């Protein structure tokens, strides 16, 4: 590989200086067109497909509550019919009396009427108000539990969207920063390789320094190609969430100083037991299973209803005895008791099935409690560890930058080789990337911790991140 050396001292100083500034002092300000995390989350609310689908759960919950309430409202029914009908009445041995026939009743009388293919018209209006019904009450409880679960699913989907968008945002930001650092390092290494070649040509350095610089340059070029591809992929994932590719992302996560004090893990575990969405949903699943078992319990099918009905039936036509017309008006109000005596074993089988489902739901609740506790511990440790890493890596970055400067000075006076400078440069770059990753891990762990106790919203980010 052939390198051309141009103005070694000035260009080398500029490239190395630019890299040192990038590595040691990330920008603390924010450009006007940089996309903040809060802005990304706001955009995701109108573009994230999973989140948009979850918004229909609100309508589902309202519909389920309406169904639950309707079970205890009056039911009113209207029936009407017209058609052709036959009717025949035969009464033999009847007794009747009337003033026109004297004081002695007439016995042995026959009354016969019939209508063949007569015109029938009938209608009825009936109403029923449930008063007592254990099965209906259990059905109402199931519907209300399902509505509450739908509300929790909607809330969970919103928090999942915040976490998902944050992960994609930070992935893209870290990939972008890594590319910027590698670009600066590539330019610096290119100059150093050219200088090594120049010094070898004039007999001032051994050929091994040229080979070392060339090998380092080729390695960084390969990393640079991979970083370019990674940025495109991460930006595409972010675009899928927010609907557009941001112009620029901040060069660094600027955490507020000092960071808010993190409560002890026991406090977060207690919050999770009372507020965790998954736990609340599983508790509702237990309630739902219990209500299902109650629906088929012994005696649950009995019902007591207030009922009322009015109706009329009219039949007119000709028969064997001439023209005839029958009319019947009915009306009633009262209380009706219904008690199934035998269902062929269906109710008992359903009750056994429901009891098994209830036992499973209770065991699932215990398993969920253990899993949520593990998630809280993991998120708390992640936030605590990342917070300590940020402090340590900030000091390490300053030390690495100082080491890089000292190594460059030593290389200029002949006490250090090109490889020493390149290694120090790599160490500083890696430390910078590790620091940014630690900052992002802290924010994500803190957001996950908030989601586990249903306390995740935009205000949380303003407590830990600048420029939000």
VENZIGI-V491937 format. One record per residue. N is the residue number from 1. RES is the residue in three letters. PSI is psi in whole degrees, 0 to 359 (NA if undefined). NEAR is the number of other C-alpha atoms within 10 Angstrom. D_LAST is the distance of its C-alpha to the last C-alpha in Angstrom with 2 decimals. Layout:
n = {N;N}
res = {RES;RES}
psi = {PSI;PSI}
near = {NEAR;NEAR}
d_last = {D_LAST;D_LAST}
This chain:
n = {1;2;3;4;5;6;7;8;9;10;11;12;13;14;15;16;17;18;19;20;21;22;23;24;25;26;27;28;29;30;31;32;33;34;35;36;37;38;39;40;41;42;43;44;45;46;47;48;49;50;51;52;53;54;55;56;57;58;59;60;61;62;63;64;65;66;67;68;69;70;71;72;73;74;75;76;77;78;79;80;81;82;83;84;85;86;87;88;89;90;91;92;93;94;95;96;97;98;99;100;101;102;103;104;105;106;107;108;109;110;111;112;113;114;115;116;117;118;119;120;121;122;123;124;125;126;127;128;129;130;131;132;133;134;135;136;137;138;139;140;141;142;143;144;145;146;147;148;149;150;151;152;153;154;155;156;157;158;159;160;161;162;163;164;165;166;167;168;169;170;171;172;173;174;175;176;177;178;179;180;181;182;183;184;185;186;187;188;189;190;191;192;193;194;195;196;197;198;199;200;201;202;203;204;205;206;207;208;209;210;211;212;213;214;215;216;217;218;219;220;221;222;223;224;225;226;227;228;229;230;231;232;233;234;235;236;237;238;239;240;241;242;243;244;245;246;247;248;249;250;251;252;253;254;255;256;257;258;259;260;261;262;263;264;265;266;267;268;269;270;271;272;273;274;275;276;277;278;279;280;281;282;283;284;285;286;287;288;289;290;291;292;293;294;295;296;297;298;299;300;301;302;303;304;305;306;307;308;309;310;311;312;313;314;315;316;317;318;319;320;321;322;323;324;325;326;327;328;329;330;331;332;333;334;335;336;337;338;339;340;341;342;343;344;345;346;347;348;349;350;351;352;353;354;355;356;357;358;359;360;361;362;363;364;365;366;367;368;369;370;371;372;373;374;375;376;377;378;379;380;381;382;383;384;385;386;387;388;389;390;391;392;393;394;395;396;397;398;399;400;401;402;403;404;405;406;407;408;409;410;411;412;413;414;415;416;417;418;419;420;421;422;423;424;425;426;427;428;429;430;431;432;433;434;435;436;437;438;439;440;441;442;443;444;445;446;447;448;449;450;451;452;453;454;455;456;457;458;459;460;461;462;463;464;465;466;467;468}
res = {UNK;UNK;UNK;UNK;UNK;UNK;UNK;UNK;UNK;UNK;UNK;UNK;UNK;UNK;UNK;UNK;UNK;UNK;UNK;UNK;UNK;UNK;UNK;UNK;UNK;UNK;UNK;UNK;UNK;UNK;UNK;UNK;UNK;UNK;UNK;UNK;UNK;UNK;UNK;UNK;UNK;UNK;UNK;UNK;UNK;UNK;UNK;UNK;UNK;UNK;UNK;UNK;UNK;UNK;UNK;UNK;UNK;UNK;UNK;UNK;UNK;UNK;UNK;UNK;UNK;UNK;UNK;UNK;UNK;UNK;UNK;UNK;UNK;UNK;UNK;UNK;UNK;UNK;UNK;UNK;UNK;UNK;UNK;UNK;UNK;UNK;UNK;UNK;UNK;UNK;UNK;UNK;UNK;UNK;UNK;UNK;UNK;UNK;UNK;UNK;UNK;UNK;UNK;UNK;UNK;UNK;UNK;UNK;UNK;UNK;UNK;UNK;UNK;UNK;UNK;UNK;UNK;UNK;UNK;UNK;UNK;UNK;UNK;UNK;UNK;UNK;UNK;UNK;UNK;UNK;UNK;UNK;UNK;UNK;UNK;UNK;UNK;UNK;UNK;UNK;UNK;UNK;UNK;UNK;UNK;UNK;UNK;UNK;UNK;UNK;UNK;UNK;UNK;UNK;UNK;UNK;UNK;UNK;UNK;UNK;UNK;UNK;UNK;UNK;UNK;UNK;UNK;UNK;UNK;UNK;UNK;UNK;UNK;UNK;UNK;UNK;UNK;UNK;UNK;UNK;UNK;UNK;UNK;UNK;UNK;UNK;UNK;UNK;UNK;UNK;UNK;UNK;UNK;UNK;UNK;UNK;UNK;UNK;UNK;UNK;UNK;UNK;UNK;UNK;UNK;UNK;UNK;UNK;UNK;UNK;UNK;UNK;UNK;UNK;UNK;UNK;UNK;UNK;UNK;UNK;UNK;UNK;UNK;UNK;UNK;UNK;UNK;UNK;UNK;UNK;UNK;UNK;UNK;UNK;UNK;UNK;UNK;UNK;UNK;UNK;UNK;UNK;UNK;UNK;UNK;UNK;UNK;UNK;UNK;UNK;UNK;UNK;UNK;UNK;UNK;UNK;UNK;UNK;UNK;UNK;UNK;UNK;UNK;UNK;UNK;UNK;UNK;UNK;UNK;UNK;UNK;UNK;UNK;UNK;UNK;UNK;UNK;UNK;UNK;UNK;UNK;UNK;UNK;UNK;UNK;UNK;UNK;UNK;UNK;UNK;UNK;UNK;UNK;UNK;UNK;UNK;UNK;UNK;UNK;UNK;UNK;UNK;UNK;UNK;UNK;UNK;UNK;UNK;UNK;UNK;UNK;UNK;UNK;UNK;UNK;UNK;UNK;UNK;UNK;UNK;UNK;UNK;UNK;UNK;UNK;UNK;UNK;UNK;UNK;UNK;UNK;UNK;UNK;UNK;UNK;UNK;UNK;UNK;UNK;UNK;UNK;UNK;UNK;UNK;UNK;UNK;UNK;UNK;UNK;UNK;UNK;UNK;UNK;UNK;UNK;UNK;UNK;UNK;UNK;UNK;UNK;UNK;UNK;UNK;UNK;UNK;UNK;UNK;UNK;UNK;UNK;UNK;UNK;UNK;UNK;UNK;UNK;UNK;UNK;UNK;UNK;UNK;UNK;UNK;UNK;UNK;UNK;UNK;UNK;UNK;UNK;UNK;UNK;UNK;UNK;UNK;UNK;UNK;UNK;UNK;UNK;UNK;UNK;UNK;UNK;UNK;UNK;UNK;UNK;UNK;UNK;UNK;UNK;UNK;UNK;UNK;UNK;UNK;UNK;UNK;UNK;UNK;UNK;UNK;UNK;UNK;UNK;UNK;UNK;UNK;UNK;UNK;UNK;UNK;UNK;UNK;UNK;UNK;UNK;UNK;UNK;UNK;UNK;UNK;UNK;UNK;UNK;UNK;UNK;UNK;UNK;UNK;UNK;UNK;UNK;UNK;UNK;UNK;UNK;UNK;UNK;UNK;UNK;UNK;UNK;UNK;UNK;UNK}
psi = {132;129;148;123;129;124;68;314;310;313;322;319;317;313;314;321;318;317;318;319;316;317;319;331;83;151;134;341;177;128;155;329;8;138;121;165;319;320;323;318;321;318;324;334;339;1;334;118;318;318;317;321;326;340;340;345;334;316;323;317;317;318;320;321;322;320;317;318;326;338;337;11;159;147;125;133;138;132;146;147;147;152;191;140;150;143;134;133;127;121;122;146;29;156;136;163;154;156;326;341;9;192;340;130;152;129;165;19;150;140;118;127;152;153;126;123;49;169;120;133;130;151;158;144;124;151;147;127;114;134;318;124;103;321;318;321;320;321;320;318;321;318;321;321;319;324;317;323;322;320;317;323;321;316;318;322;324;316;323;324;320;315;314;316;320;317;315;322;311;325;314;320;316;320;320;317;320;320;319;316;318;326;316;320;324;316;317;317;324;314;320;325;320;321;319;320;318;314;327;318;327;4;20;345;153;162;336;327;325;314;319;316;320;318;318;320;316;321;317;323;318;317;324;318;315;322;323;315;319;321;316;315;316;322;326;319;321;321;320;330;322;353;351;161;123;148;307;158;154;148;339;151;116;101;146;147;131;156;149;143;135;121;159;156;329;324;317;325;320;319;319;320;329;334;350;131;316;320;317;322;320;326;320;326;323;316;319;318;322;318;323;319;321;329;328;15;163;126;353;338;348;143;148;123;144;123;154;151;141;147;168;144;133;133;124;148;188;150;193;340;13;196;138;156;128;136;136;123;135;150;143;155;140;193;136;128;129;127;101;135;326;129;17;16;1;310;318;323;319;323;319;318;317;324;321;317;324;316;318;317;322;319;322;325;317;316;321;321;317;317;319;320;320;319;320;314;317;314;320;315;323;316;316;314;315;323;317;323;320;314;313;316;331;316;320;324;318;319;320;321;320;320;320;315;317;322;320;318;317;326;327;328;3;6;344;152;171;321;322;317;316;320;317;323;317;318;318;318;312;322;320;317;320;323;315;321;321;320;315;320;323;312;313;319;322;322;318;322;319;321;326;339;18;50;50;115;183;333;332;321;325;341;337;344;135;156;41;NA}
near = {5;8;14;10;17;13;9;15;10;9;16;20;13;13;19;21;15;15;25;22;12;18;23;19;13;14;14;14;12;16;12;7;11;14;18;20;22;20;13;22;22;15;16;25;18;13;17;20;14;15;21;17;11;17;17;12;20;17;12;15;22;16;13;20;19;15;16;22;12;12;15;16;12;15;13;13;11;12;10;12;10;13;11;13;15;16;16;11;9;9;11;11;10;11;11;11;12;10;8;6;10;9;9;10;11;14;12;10;11;11;10;11;18;22;23;16;16;20;17;18;17;17;15;17;15;17;16;20;17;18;15;16;18;19;21;20;17;22;19;23;20;24;21;22;25;21;25;20;22;23;22;21;19;21;19;20;19;21;22;17;21;26;19;17;27;21;17;21;26;25;20;22;24;25;22;23;21;24;21;18;20;24;19;21;27;22;20;25;27;23;27;27;26;22;26;27;25;19;18;16;12;8;10;11;18;13;14;14;20;23;16;18;24;22;14;20;22;15;12;20;19;11;16;20;12;12;20;17;12;19;20;14;15;19;21;17;18;26;20;16;26;24;16;15;14;15;8;14;21;23;21;22;25;20;20;13;10;7;11;9;7;13;9;10;17;12;10;20;21;13;17;26;17;13;16;22;22;23;22;19;20;20;20;21;22;22;19;23;24;21;24;23;22;22;26;23;19;11;15;20;18;16;18;17;18;16;18;17;17;15;17;15;17;16;22;22;20;17;17;12;10;10;12;17;14;14;12;10;12;10;12;10;13;10;13;14;11;11;11;10;9;8;8;8;8;10;17;14;12;16;18;14;14;21;19;13;19;21;14;13;21;18;13;17;21;13;14;17;18;11;14;20;20;13;17;24;17;16;23;24;17;21;25;18;15;23;18;13;20;21;13;12;20;17;12;18;23;17;14;25;24;16;17;23;18;15;22;22;14;15;16;12;10;11;11;15;20;24;19;17;23;22;15;21;26;18;18;25;25;18;21;28;21;18;24;24;21;23;25;26;22;26;25;22;23;24;23;25;24;22;24;27;21;20;18;20;15;16;11;14;18;14;14;19;19;16;17;15}
d_last = {47.94;48.57;46.15;46.59;45.78;44.66;44.20;43.31;42.32;39.89;38.17;37.92;36.32;33.72;32.78;32.71;30.79;28.05;27.76;27.75;24.90;22.75;23.75;23.47;20.70;17.58;15.64;13.20;12.02;10.31;12.70;12.37;13.31;11.16;9.70;6.23;6.93;5.92;8.06;10.54;11.06;11.66;14.06;15.71;16.74;19.17;20.24;20.41;24.16;24.30;21.81;23.69;26.95;25.89;25.37;29.17;29.53;28.98;32.10;33.93;33.33;34.61;37.65;38.45;38.40;40.65;43.02;43.14;43.99;46.57;48.62;49.85;50.50;54.02;55.11;57.40;59.45;61.89;64.56;67.19;69.87;72.84;75.48;79.06;80.53;83.87;84.99;88.21;89.46;92.77;94.04;97.52;99.52;97.60;99.04;98.47;100.24;100.35;102.59;104.22;105.47;107.09;106.43;106.68;103.55;103.77;103.11;102.75;100.86;98.70;95.59;94.45;91.79;89.94;87.69;87.43;84.30;83.36;80.26;77.62;74.72;72.50;69.19;67.40;64.32;63.09;60.28;59.04;56.81;55.84;56.78;56.56;55.29;53.73;52.86;51.13;49.18;48.08;47.00;44.94;43.20;42.43;40.89;38.71;37.57;36.78;34.74;32.70;32.19;30.95;28.36;27.21;27.18;24.90;22.45;22.82;22.21;18.83;17.76;19.48;17.59;14.18;15.86;17.63;14.81;12.84;16.19;16.86;13.57;14.20;17.88;17.45;15.22;17.81;20.65;19.48;19.18;22.52;24.08;23.02;24.45;27.56;28.04;28.11;30.29;32.53;33.14;33.90;36.19;37.92;38.81;40.00;42.16;43.64;44.36;45.97;48.14;49.12;50.05;52.04;53.84;54.96;55.91;53.35;51.52;52.76;52.14;50.16;47.22;47.25;47.27;44.48;42.28;43.19;42.44;39.04;38.29;39.37;37.23;34.08;34.99;35.26;31.87;30.43;32.00;30.62;27.09;27.39;28.47;25.76;23.01;24.71;25.00;21.41;20.16;22.75;21.56;17.98;19.66;21.67;18.68;16.70;19.79;19.34;18.98;15.90;17.13;15.31;12.84;11.42;14.46;13.11;10.72;9.84;10.43;10.66;14.35;16.21;14.81;15.65;19.31;20.13;22.97;26.18;26.76;29.41;26.93;24.86;28.16;29.24;26.08;26.59;30.24;29.41;26.35;26.11;26.29;28.75;30.99;31.09;31.99;34.72;36.04;36.34;38.16;40.65;41.15;41.70;44.24;46.03;46.32;47.69;50.31;51.20;51.77;54.69;56.01;59.67;60.28;56.85;58.49;60.58;59.56;60.79;60.27;61.42;63.06;64.81;66.56;68.70;70.49;73.54;75.66;78.49;80.99;83.81;86.45;90.04;91.75;95.21;95.95;94.77;91.71;89.22;85.90;83.74;80.88;78.73;76.10;73.98;71.51;70.25;67.62;67.25;65.46;65.34;65.01;64.19;64.73;64.81;67.57;67.08;64.40;65.95;63.62;60.46;58.76;59.62;58.31;55.02;54.73;55.29;52.64;50.15;50.99;50.26;46.88;46.12;46.99;44.73;41.79;42.37;42.46;39.28;37.59;38.73;37.51;34.09;33.87;34.64;32.18;29.26;30.24;30.21;26.76;25.41;27.24;25.98;22.27;22.80;24.73;22.21;19.41;21.99;23.45;20.28;19.29;22.78;22.67;19.64;21.67;24.84;23.61;21.98;25.50;27.11;25.26;26.49;29.92;29.99;29.12;31.90;34.22;33.62;34.54;37.59;38.68;38.55;40.66;43.04;43.35;44.22;47.05;48.23;47.19;44.51;44.70;42.44;41.70;40.53;38.05;36.85;36.45;34.50;32.28;31.76;31.01;28.33;26.73;26.92;25.47;22.43;21.95;22.65;20.06;17.28;18.79;18.85;15.15;14.53;17.35;15.95;12.69;14.97;17.62;15.48;14.35;18.05;19.20;17.28;18.75;22.16;22.24;20.70;17.73;14.86;12.34;8.73;9.15;10.08;6.96;5.52;9.02;9.16;6.35;5.65;3.81;0.00}
